[in-house]
């Protein structure tokens, strides 16, 4: 983890713990530089992360403040976050149940989303992710075999993104996400305990590498009462 990410994590934990309550003024950059033994640019990058998450905002000439609605709960996720539940919730809270793990040839939609040909094999993965032991999200994930070589059930039981970055050395540059409501499928009823008429929130996304090539096409299925998404649109005055 980079220095500014560690600082952002530390400040985030203090916000969530109430050490920095909503509407309070955060320490100035000079003080934080001394506390964390870093440059002002590093503090600025940490603040940028927290601002994108909707936790803080800057007021010119006054400083950086904690947002009034900063104490979001676990069902809230930023629309900017696409690197998985383990990073967001912590490995101690997230576990996985592998429902399907096989290698297939891609259908037309998968070819289009991953920019691959019909003879290029892909991993087809269905995982139930559990938060503190309770069903949280049902993930349908497809990845090109030639990019994500060596994928195994052991890896799927933890974080795929950690494997991509730490083992394969990939740098993720961004993601396209589409969110829509849907009726529950048989999988949703079986694994998310959805009733016949419970609405489901589906997040469809394509994740890209630094060189622009798609590495993941996925559909994450959430029961209506377990997940929501937030987006901060803040303009400095």
C-alpha atoms as one frame of an Amber mdcrd trajectory, in Angstrom:
protein
   0.000   0.000   0.000   1.313   3.433  -0.942   1.989   6.047   1.751  -0.950
   8.299   0.815  -3.293   5.281   0.768  -2.130   4.352   4.290  -2.759   7.915
   5.471  -6.220   7.950   3.847  -7.002   4.653   5.618  -5.855   6.069   8.959
  -7.967   9.234   8.614 -10.948   7.199   7.374 -10.751   4.995  10.468 -10.655
   8.075  12.696 -13.727   9.484  10.942 -15.620   6.217  11.342 -14.567   6.013
  15.009 -15.859   9.525  15.675 -12.429  10.956  16.473 -13.102  13.369  13.622
 -16.895  13.859  13.908 -19.166  15.089  11.090 -18.747  18.774  10.250 -15.432
  18.977  12.130 -12.297  20.594  10.728  -9.460  18.155  10.039  -5.934  19.059
  11.200  -4.076  21.295   8.750  -1.673  19.791   6.238   1.441  20.967   8.099
   0.327  19.194  11.279  -0.552  16.019   9.352   2.823  16.106   7.573   4.535
  16.036  10.976   2.219  13.321  12.300   2.688  11.002   9.318   6.245  12.113
   8.422   5.471  12.893   4.808   5.180  15.736   2.299   2.195  18.035   1.774
   1.667  16.443  -1.652   1.216  13.058   0.042  -1.398  14.531   2.397  -3.140
  16.156  -0.574  -3.368  12.772  -2.353  -4.826  11.210   0.802  -7.413  14.003
   0.992  -8.227  13.450  -2.700  -9.104   9.818  -1.959 -11.295  10.757   1.006
 -13.035  13.466  -1.030 -13.831  10.997  -3.827 -15.294   8.642  -1.222 -17.572
  11.407   0.026 -15.982  11.590   3.468 -14.467  15.081   3.377 -14.782  18.335
   1.490 -12.511  21.352   1.091 -13.533  24.923   1.731 -11.115  27.422   0.258
  -9.428  29.521   2.939 -10.880  27.450   5.769  -9.511  23.923   5.413 -10.820
  20.376   4.996 -13.994  19.291   6.790 -15.693  15.966   7.508 -18.934  15.604
   5.560 -22.115  15.605   7.642 -23.142  12.268   6.122 -19.664  10.754   6.414
 -20.680   7.970   8.798 -22.044   5.735   6.050 -22.903   2.144   6.865 -21.650
  -1.061   5.329 -24.398  -1.279   2.738 -23.253   2.000   1.179 -20.609   1.848
  -1.545 -19.061   4.596  -3.603 -19.731   4.401  -7.327 -15.997   5.011  -7.758
 -15.067   1.786  -5.965 -14.628  -1.161  -8.305 -11.709  -3.115  -6.837 -13.711
  -5.571  -4.801 -15.272  -6.148  -1.407 -12.096  -7.304   0.325 -10.456  -3.910
  -0.118 -13.603  -2.089   0.987 -14.653  -4.237   3.960 -11.438  -5.917   5.044
 -10.408  -9.544   4.644 -11.525 -10.414   8.166 -15.142  -9.612   7.245 -15.399
 -11.114   3.741 -15.505 -14.800   2.766 -16.459 -16.596  -0.441 -18.464 -19.620
  -1.531 -17.533 -20.856  -5.008 -20.627 -21.918  -6.937 -19.111 -22.264 -10.411
 -15.556 -22.206 -11.718 -14.929 -23.407 -15.262 -13.275 -22.505 -18.553 -15.541
 -21.789 -21.529 -15.481 -20.165 -24.927 -17.104 -16.704 -24.816 -20.536 -15.880
 -26.182 -21.069 -12.834 -28.393 -21.738 -10.401 -25.557 -18.624 -11.489 -23.676
 -16.539 -11.151 -26.843 -17.827  -7.624 -27.261 -17.238  -6.579 -23.644 -13.767
  -8.117 -23.300 -12.645  -7.340 -26.885 -11.752 -10.979 -27.541 -12.459 -13.547
 -30.246 -14.753 -16.547 -29.993 -11.828 -18.994 -29.811 -10.218 -17.257 -26.794
 -11.172 -19.167 -23.618 -12.440 -17.390 -20.504 -12.951 -18.225 -16.860 -16.619
 -18.333 -15.880 -16.937 -17.745 -12.146 -19.932 -17.505  -9.854 -19.168 -16.643
  -6.237 -21.362 -15.878  -3.273 -19.611 -13.260  -1.145 -20.496 -13.262   2.515
 -20.154 -10.319   4.887 -19.543 -11.465   8.457 -20.904 -14.867   7.456 -24.145
 -13.582   5.891 -24.963 -13.624   2.121 -24.105 -10.221   0.676 -23.591 -10.293
  -3.084 -23.691 -12.876  -5.871 -20.900 -12.268  -8.393 -20.947 -13.548 -11.974
 -17.433 -12.892 -13.308 -15.761 -13.594 -16.647 -12.019 -13.112 -17.260  -9.737
 -13.956 -20.206  -7.598 -17.015 -19.460  -4.584 -15.583 -21.323  -4.504 -12.552
 -19.004  -5.444 -14.144 -15.683  -3.304 -17.246 -15.885  -2.980 -19.504 -12.866
  -6.360 -18.682 -11.332  -7.385 -21.311  -8.774 -10.067 -22.040  -6.187  -7.627
 -21.028  -3.454  -7.368 -17.565  -5.023 -11.145 -17.344  -5.512 -11.638 -17.963
  -1.812  -9.858 -14.671  -1.173  -9.398 -11.552  -3.335  -9.013 -11.832  -7.110
  -7.900  -8.201  -7.305  -5.081  -8.810  -4.819  -3.905 -11.659  -7.062  -4.103
  -9.461 -10.164  -2.071  -6.660  -8.604   0.343  -8.367  -6.209   1.038 -11.628
  -8.058   0.475 -10.811 -11.731   1.636  -7.218 -11.403  -1.299  -5.632 -13.226
  -2.290  -1.988 -12.825  -6.025  -1.329 -13.075  -6.908   1.992 -14.676 -10.678
   2.189 -14.301 -14.057   0.650 -14.927 -17.310   1.205 -16.786 -20.298   0.491
 -14.533 -24.000   0.248 -15.239 -26.548  -0.173 -12.445 -30.084  -1.400 -12.985
 -32.958  -3.076 -11.162 -34.019  -6.616 -12.008 -36.273  -9.447 -10.929 -34.658
 -12.238  -8.868 -33.201 -15.202 -10.728 -33.159 -18.749  -9.426 -29.584 -18.189
  -8.211 -30.701 -15.035  -6.379 -33.513 -16.915  -4.647 -31.225 -19.789  -3.722
 -28.132 -17.922  -2.520 -29.343 -14.424  -1.567 -32.586 -15.649  -0.020 -34.636
 -13.430  -2.333 -38.387 -13.806  -2.383 -40.318 -14.060  -5.638 -40.993 -10.321
  -5.876 -37.902  -8.913  -4.142 -36.146  -6.435  -6.444 -32.475  -7.056  -7.166
 -29.823  -4.414  -7.806 -27.413  -5.497 -10.534 -24.066  -3.800 -11.144 -22.676
  -4.652 -14.562 -19.070  -3.618 -15.076 -16.017  -3.913 -17.291 -12.641  -3.338
 -15.606  -9.681  -2.123 -17.659  -5.926  -2.496 -17.371  -3.553   0.442 -17.680
  -2.970  -0.422 -21.361  -6.725  -0.211 -22.025  -7.442  -3.923 -22.376 -10.511
  -5.230 -20.476  -9.620  -7.840 -17.879 -13.036  -8.449 -16.320 -16.668  -8.458
 -17.318 -18.964  -9.059 -14.372 -22.490  -8.796 -13.025 -22.883  -8.379  -9.271
 -26.332  -9.133  -7.885 -27.514  -7.497  -4.644 -30.736  -7.980  -2.737 -32.538
  -4.640  -2.526 -32.079  -4.262   1.247 -28.373  -5.107   1.503 -26.575  -2.640
  -0.785 -26.807   0.929  -1.959 -24.463   3.180  -3.922 -23.467   6.766  -3.303
 -21.946   9.435  -5.500 -20.489  12.738  -4.338 -20.510  15.672  -6.748 -18.698
  18.406  -4.851 -17.305  21.579  -6.371 -14.773  23.685  -4.504 -15.929  27.259
  -3.977
